[in-house]
């Protein structure tokens, strides 16, 4: 059992060493810059995803109000009659008089 632990530790240390050597060859002294670039990339991706979600919500709201036939914010949209005339539905009476 101890031999398997030693083998797995050896393989893991070799993998870590290879990754460090590869990073040193690819990035050299700019290792800190690489991590900053990765963070900026993730932040930018988050902003893009948030913008897409917001645009989707606005689009869905617009389509939903068009399908239902009501204008947003509680105002009623004109309704077409079968004869082609457009009428505005009556507004409820204000009971605060």
SVG drawing of the C-alpha trace seen along z (x, -y; Angstrom):
<svg xmlns="http://www.w3.org/2000/svg" viewBox="-67 -65 78 67">
<polyline fill="none" stroke="black" stroke-width="0.4" points="0.0,0.0 2.9,-2.4 4.3,-1.8 1.1,-3.0 1.2,-6.2 4.8,-6.8 4.0,-6.2 1.0,-8.6 3.0,-11.3 5.9,-10.9 3.5,-11.2 1.8,-14.2 5.2,-16.0 6.3,-15.3 3.1,-16.8 3.5,-19.9 7.1,-20.3 6.2,-20.0 3.4,-22.6 5.7,-25.0 8.4,-24.5 5.8,-25.0 4.5,-28.2 8.1,-29.5 8.8,-28.9 5.5,-30.4 5.3,-33.4 8.7,-33.9 8.8,-36.9 5.2,-37.8 3.6,-35.2 1.9,-37.9 0.6,-39.6 -0.9,-36.3 -2.9,-35.9 -4.1,-39.6 -5.1,-39.0 -7.0,-35.9 -8.9,-37.9 -9.7,-40.7 -10.9,-38.2 -13.2,-36.5 -14.6,-39.9 -15.2,-41.0 -17.0,-37.7 -19.2,-38.2 -20.1,-41.7 -21.0,-40.3 -23.1,-37.5 -24.9,-40.0 -25.6,-42.3 -27.0,-39.4 -29.2,-38.3 -30.5,-41.9 -31.1,-42.3 -33.0,-38.9 -35.2,-40.1 -36.0,-43.4 -36.7,-41.5 -38.9,-39.0 -40.9,-41.7 -41.4,-43.6 -42.6,-40.4 -44.8,-39.4 -46.6,-42.8 -47.0,-42.7 -48.6,-39.3 -50.9,-40.1 -51.9,-43.4 -51.2,-45.7 -48.7,-48.5 -46.2,-48.5 -46.7,-50.4 -50.4,-49.9 -51.6,-52.0 -53.9,-50.3 -52.9,-50.0 -55.6,-50.8 -57.6,-47.7 -58.6,-47.0 -62.3,-46.1 -63.3,-43.6 -64.4,-46.5 -60.8,-47.9 -61.5,-50.9 -59.2,-51.5 -60.8,-52.3 -59.3,-53.0 -60.8,-51.0 -62.5,-53.1 -60.4,-54.1 -61.7,-53.2 -63.3,-56.1 -61.2,-57.8 -62.9,-57.1 -60.7,-59.6 -63.0,-62.6"/>
</svg>
